[in-house]
């Protein structure tokens, strides 16, 4: 795992997004990204005890360009304010959000990032509802939203339809420049099988996506993750 720290940091540095969401980021990953990407700051609690235990779904942002005006975390559970899991979830699952303000213009947008359960279908459905509810809070207040995550369900099915039928939509199908292919590859040689698309970059209706890319580049023969990174350029209306 530690051997992939550099490849992951290079992937981020070359894309240089204003903000990004990570999943399965334990304390070692967070410390490595802090060290290797000094141009970014990050926010997000750890899902098992808030402080250092378990994974996180942290959000990173360019520190010289943005400041965080508000941020928080909630657990995908019936007690979202504390480390917990409910329904048929296999483990703790968390969602992190941050409101980012441009230091130059004062413009604000919200970034939501999550990782839904890989086993519990009810937990995934409840997770979608919770993410959409949070996104609607922002859009009702006039704040545009980007949402990233490993949702652990495919494009075919009712949960994907539910995810993109309200306040959010998939940048893959709205961007002028787009592409198709796996997001999860599991270190196999089948990168073009759409049946393994389970990660999404979503936006609210007041955001116009320009590009959607699946980043398949290797570094010294090493892939940064068992999922391909996704990248989207967007324009705020």
N, C-alpha and C positions, 0 to 999 in steps of 0.2 A: 504493500500500500504506500509506504513512504517513498518508494521509487517513482511514484506517479505525481508527487507534489510539484515537481518542476514542470512536467508536461501540462498539468492543469493550470498552473500559473501562466505559462506561455500562451495557452489557448485564450485565457482571459485578457492578457496584455495585448495580444495581437488584435483581438476584436475591439477592445477598449470600450465596452458599453458604459453608458452613464450609470446604470444600475444593473444588478444581476442577482439571481437567486440560486442558491446551492442546496443540495439535499444530502442527507447522510453525512453531514459535516460534524465529526466529533472534535474534541478539543485539539487533537493533533493537527487535523486539517485546518482548523481555524487559526492556530498559531503559525502554521506554515504559510497560509495565505496572507496573514498580517505581515510576515517577514518578507515574502517574495513579491508582494504587491503593495508597497508603501503608499502608492497613490490612492488606495482605497481604504475606507473605513467600513466596518460592518456592525450590524445589530442583529440580535436574535438570541433567545434563551435556549438552553439545552432541555430536551424533552422529558428527561427522567427526574431531574432535581433542580432545574432552572440554571444551575451554576456551571458544572463541568461534566455531568454524567449523561451519557447517551448522545444521540445525534441531534443536530439542529438543522433547521431550514432557514439559514441566515440570509440576510440581504446585504449586499455590498454596494457602495456608491462612491463616485469620484469625490474625494474630500475637498478638493479645491473648487469644485464646481457647485456642490450642493451642501446644504445643511439639513439635518433632520429636525422637523418641527413637531413631529409626534410619531410615536411608534409603539408597538405592542405585540403580544403573542397570545394565542389561545389554543387550547388543546381540543382535538377532535373527539369530544366526549360530551357526556351529559353534565360534566362539571368543568367547563372550558377555562376557568380561571386558575386551575391548579393542575400539576402533573397528574394525568389520569387517562384511562381509556375505557370505552364503553362498547355496548352492542356486541358485535362479533369480531372486533378488532384484535389482532394478534399481539399488538404492543402499543406503546405510547406513540401518538402522532400529533404533530404540532403545526400551526400556521403562524407565520411571522409577517408583520406588515409595517410599513414605514411611509410617512409623508415627507417628500423631499422638496425642498425649496431652492430654486436657482439663486445663487449669491449675486448674480449679475442682474437678473430681471425680476426676481421675486415670484416667478411662476412656480406653481406647486403641482405635483402629481403624486399619486399613491402607488406603491408597489406592494403586491401581496404575493407571498411565496409559500408553498406547502408541499407535502409528500403524504399522499393518502395510503391507506393500508393495502398490502398486497394480497391479503387473504379474505378479509371481511367485506362482503358485498354490502351489507347494511351500513357498516362504518364508512364505506366509500360514498354511499348515497347521502348519508348524514353530513359527511365532509363537504360534498358538493354544495349542499344546502347552506352550510355555515360559511363557506367561501363566498357564495353568491350574496348572502345576506350582508357580509362585510363590504363587498364591492358596492352594493346598493347604498349602503350608508354614505360612502364617499361620493358616488355619482349624484345622490339626492342633494348633497351639499355643494355640488358643482365642481368636484375634484375629479379629474380624469384618472383612470385606473389602468395599470398594467398588472398582469397576473401570470406567474410562472409556476411550474411544478411538475413533479412526477405524480400523475393521477392514478396510475396503475389500472387504467381501463383503456380499451381500444376505441377507435373512432366509430366502429360499428357497435351500436347499442344505445340503450335508453339513457344511460348516464352521460355519455358524450352529448347527446341531443339536449339533455337538460342543462348541461354546462354552458352550451353556446346559444341557448334559446331565449335568454333574458338580457341581463345587463352586460354580459361579456360575449365576445366572439373570437374565433380562432384566426390569428394573423396569417396562418398558412393559406387560407382561402380568400383573404382580402388583399394581400400584398400584390403589387404590380410585378415584382420579381419574386418568384417562389420556387419551391422544389418539393419533391416527394421522396419518402424513404423511411427506413427505420429510425426510431429514436433510441430504442434499446437494442443492443447488439450482442451483449454477453460475451464479447471477445470472440465471436464467430466471424466467418467470412460471408455473411449474408446481409450486407448493408442496405439493400434496396427492397426489402420485404416490408411493405406497408403494414402488414398484420402485427408488427411489433412497435407501432406508434402508440406510446402511452404517456409521452411528455408533451406539454403544450405551452405556447406563449399566447396569452389572451389579452385583449384590450376592451375597454368600454367604447361605446358608440361615438364618443367625441375624440377618438384617437384614430388616425389614419395610418395603417402600416404600409411601408414602402417596400421592404424586403423581408423575406423569411429564408433562413439558411440552416441547413444541417451541417455542422462542422465535423468533418471526418478526418481532418489532418492528424498524422502521427508525428511524434517527436522522438527522434532516435529509435524509430521502430516501435514506439510505445504509445498506446492509446491512453488518454488521460483518465478514462472511466469506462465502465461497462455500458454507459449510455453515451450517445453523442450529445455534445453541447448544441443548443439551439440559439440562434441569434436573429433578432428582428430590429430593423430600423423603423421608427415610427415618427409621425408628425402629429403634434397636438393641435387640434382645430381651434 
